[in-house]
Amino acid sequence: MPRSMSTLFQCILNQNPTITATPTDPVLEYLYGARINYTNTPEVKAIDPDLALKTWRGFCLGGLNGYAEAYSDRPNVCIKTRGGTIHYRWFESFMPYKPKMICMVRNLKSIISSMEKIHRKNPEKHQPIQNHANMTGTTTPKRVDSWISSPPVGLALERLQQSFLEGINKEVLYVRAEDLTSNPNKEMEKVYNYLNLPVFRHDFENVEQTIKEDDSVYGLTPDLHTIKNVVSPVTPDYNDILGKDVCKWIDSTFAWYQKPFGYIS
């Protein structure tokens, strides 16, 4: 999920000398491009379909392994991508071992509150979400509607709901941002157990900013992924930022998300 402290999580992982954790990564887009050609290219359709499928899967695995080996000489590479979980079955089809996917989540009210605070942070700049002539994005509730139904928040929610429907959620380790910041030792131990790796003792008092992303390429604020060096609990402020009525609407409309992750009873 956006604004769920995935950058902090990756920076924590990078403290481990056996792991390289990436910023939001293009490898899935590389595989998308190859998949389009596998689906549509006449040369693929002209050969034996079983051979085409076998070699295609070998290409995917080889490409992924080659990418990881070129990226880092550390034995474990944690690739961050927004679309990984929804394509779990695809990865499962060509990987010789069960894929390991970790999904950061956060109270949806806190995610939306974070988006609203970013919006309010730059009052001197025009922001595309807001159009006074058309009366779109001119109030907090209107902006919430927009974020909920468009990328990155809306797309992430849609993918997560679909992964629940397909049962992919049973294969994924979900880490709540609230738990990572309040009890990081416990959460990271869960992560290592899931990955079948030895538990590494991290320094949560001094997390280096090893992950850098420039979100201006998406038309967003360029410093959205700046982390705090000390891992500490974050006080929820969504009622003050969004208003209680909007918060109630989020809990009611997205109970399918809020309930399983323990944000409402």
C-alpha positions in Angstrom: 0.0 0.0 0.0 1.2 3.6 -0.6 2.3 5.5 2.4 2.7 2.3 4.4 6.4 2.8 5.3 7.7 0.3 2.7 10.7 2.6 2.2 11.5 2.3 5.9 11.1 -1.4 5.7 13.5 -1.7 2.7 16.1 0.6 4.5 15.9 -1.7 7.6 16.5 -4.8 5.4 19.5 -3.1 3.9 21.2 -3.2 7.3 21.6 -6.9 6.8 24.8 -7.6 4.8 23.2 -10.6 3.2 20.2 -8.7 1.7 19.8 -6.0 -0.9 16.5 -4.2 -0.9 15.6 -2.0 -3.9 13.5 1.2 -4.3 10.3 0.8 -6.4 11.7 -1.3 -9.1 11.2 -1.7 -12.9 11.8 -5.5 -13.2 8.1 -6.2 -13.3 7.7 -3.8 -16.2 10.5 -5.6 -18.0 8.6 -8.8 -17.6 5.3 -7.2 -18.8 7.0 -6.2 -22.0 8.3 -9.7 -22.6 4.9 -11.2 -21.8 3.2 -9.1 -24.4 5.6 -10.4 -27.0 5.2 -14.0 -25.8 1.4 -13.6 -26.2 1.4 -11.8 -29.6 4.5 -12.6 -31.6 4.0 -14.9 -34.7 7.3 -16.6 -34.1 6.0 -17.9 -30.7 2.7 -19.0 -32.2 4.6 -20.9 -35.0 6.5 -23.3 -32.8 5.3 -26.2 -30.6 3.1 -24.7 -27.8 4.6 -26.9 -25.1 8.2 -25.8 -26.1 7.1 -22.2 -26.3 5.7 -22.3 -22.8 8.7 -24.2 -21.4 11.2 -21.7 -22.9 9.1 -18.7 -22.0 9.1 -19.7 -18.3 12.9 -20.3 -18.6 13.3 -16.8 -20.0 11.3 -15.3 -17.1 13.3 -17.1 -14.5 16.6 -16.4 -16.2 15.7 -12.7 -16.7 14.8 -12.4 -13.0 17.9 -14.1 -11.8 20.1 -12.2 -14.2 18.6 -8.9 -13.0 19.1 -9.7 -9.3 22.7 -10.9 -9.9 23.5 -7.7 -11.8 21.9 -5.5 -9.2 23.8 -6.9 -6.2 26.4 -9.4 -5.2 24.5 -10.1 -2.0 22.7 -13.5 -2.0 19.2 -12.2 -1.3 17.5 -9.4 -3.2 14.2 -8.0 -2.0 12.6 -6.3 -5.1 10.0 -3.7 -4.3 7.1 -3.5 -6.8 3.6 -2.3 -6.5 2.2 -5.2 -8.6 4.0 -8.2 -7.3 1.2 -9.9 -5.2 -1.5 -9.7 -7.9 0.9 -11.6 -10.2 1.8 -14.2 -7.6 0.5 -17.1 -9.7 2.5 -16.0 -12.7 5.7 -15.9 -10.7 4.8 -19.3 -9.2 4.5 -20.8 -12.7 8.2 -20.2 -13.6 10.0 -20.1 -10.3 11.5 -23.4 -9.0 10.6 -22.5 -5.4 7.6 -20.9 -3.8 7.7 -17.1 -4.2 8.1 -15.1 -1.1 6.1 -11.8 -1.1 5.8 -9.3 1.7 3.1 -6.7 1.6 3.2 -3.5 3.8 -0.2 -2.3 4.9 -1.5 0.5 7.1 -4.8 1.8 8.4 -6.5 3.2 5.3 -7.5 6.3 7.2 -3.8 7.0 8.0 -2.9 6.4 4.3 -5.5 8.9 3.1 -4.6 11.3 5.9 -1.0 11.2 4.7 -2.1 12.0 1.2 -4.1 15.0 2.4 -1.2 16.3 4.5 1.0 16.1 1.4 -1.6 18.1 -0.5 -1.8 20.8 2.2 2.0 21.0 2.4 2.3 22.9 -0.9 -0.4 25.6 -1.0 1.6 27.8 -3.3 1.8 25.3 -6.1 -1.0 24.2 -8.4 -2.0 20.6 -7.9 -3.8 18.7 -10.6 -6.2 17.1 -8.2 -7.8 20.5 -7.6 -9.9 22.4 -10.1 -12.0 25.2 -8.8 -13.7 25.9 -12.1 -15.0 22.3 -12.3 -15.4 22.1 -8.5 -13.3 18.9 -8.4 -10.8 18.2 -5.6 -11.7 21.4 -3.8 -12.5 19.8 -0.4 -11.1 17.0 1.7 -14.0 14.6 1.0 -13.7 15.2 -2.7 -10.0 14.5 -2.7 -10.5 11.4 -0.6 -13.0 10.2 -3.3 -10.3 10.8 -5.9 -7.5 9.1 -4.1 -9.7 6.1 -3.3 -10.6 5.5 -6.9 -7.3 6.2 -8.7 -3.6 5.3 -8.6 -1.7 4.8 -6.4 -4.1 4.2 -3.5 -7.1 3.0 -5.6 -5.1 0.7 -7.7 -3.4 -0.8 -4.7 -6.7 -1.4 -3.0 -8.1 -3.0 -6.1 -5.1 -5.4 -6.4 -5.3 -6.3 -2.8 -9.0 -7.1 -3.0 -8.4 -9.2 -6.0 -5.6 -11.1 -4.3 -8.0 -11.9 -1.4 -10.6 -13.2 -3.9 -8.0 -15.5 -5.6 -6.6 -16.7 -2.2 -3.2 -15.2 -2.9 -3.4 -13.5 0.5 -2.7 -16.9 2.1 0.8 -17.0 0.5 1.8 -13.4 1.4 3.2 -12.1 4.6 1.4 -8.8 5.6 3.3 -6.4 7.8 1.4 -3.6 9.4 3.2 -0.3 9.4 1.8 0.3 12.9 3.4 -3.0 14.2 6.7 -2.3 12.4 7.1 1.0 14.1 5.8 0.0 17.6 7.5 -3.4 17.9 10.2 -3.6 15.1 12.1 -6.6 16.7 9.0 -8.8 16.7 7.9 -7.8 13.2 11.4 -8.4 11.7 11.6 -11.8 13.4 8.4 -12.7 11.6 9.9 -11.5 8.3 13.0 -13.7 8.7 10.9 -16.7 9.7 8.8 -16.2 6.6 11.9 -15.9 4.4 13.5 -18.9 6.0 16.6 -16.8 6.8 18.5 -16.4 10.1 17.2 -13.6 12.3 19.4 -10.5 12.0 19.5 -8.0 14.8 18.8 -4.5 13.4 19.7 -1.1 14.8 16.3 0.6 14.9 17.9 3.7 16.5 20.0 4.5 13.4 18.3 3.5 10.1 20.3 4.9 7.2 18.4 6.3 4.2 19.7 3.7 1.7 16.6 3.9 -0.6 16.0 7.1 -2.7 13.1 7.7 -5.0 12.2 10.8 -7.0 8.4 10.8 -7.3 8.5 14.0 -9.3 8.6 11.7 -12.4 5.0 10.8 -11.5 4.0 14.4 -11.0 4.2 14.1 -7.2 6.3 15.6 -4.5 10.0 14.5 -4.9 10.6 13.7 -1.2 7.8 11.3 -0.5 10.2 8.5 0.6 12.3 10.4 3.1 12.4 8.3 6.3 13.1 9.1 10.0 16.3 7.5 11.2 14.8 6.3 14.5 12.0 3.7 14.3 9.2 4.9 16.6 5.4 4.7 16.8 3.4 7.1 14.8 0.4 8.8 16.5 -2.8 8.6 14.3 -4.1 12.0 13.3 -6.7 10.9 10.7 -9.7 12.2 12.7 -8.2 15.7 12.9 -7.1 15.7 9.2 -10.0 14.0 7.5 -12.8 14.6 10.0 -14.8 11.9 11.8 -17.5 11.6 9.2 -15.0 10.8 6.4 -13.2 8.4 8.7 -16.5 6.6 9.4 -17.2 6.4 5.7 -13.8 4.8 5.0 -14.3 2.2 7.7 -17.7 1.3 6.4 -16.9 1.3 2.7 -13.6 -0.5 3.0 -14.5 -2.9 5.9 -13.1 -5.7 3.7 -9.7 -4.1 4.2 -10.0 -2.6 7.6 -11.3 -5.7 9.4 -8.9 -8.4 8.3 -5.9 -6.2 9.2 -7.4 -5.3 12.6 -8.1 -1.6 12.1 -11.8 -2.0 13.0 -13.6 -4.8 14.9 
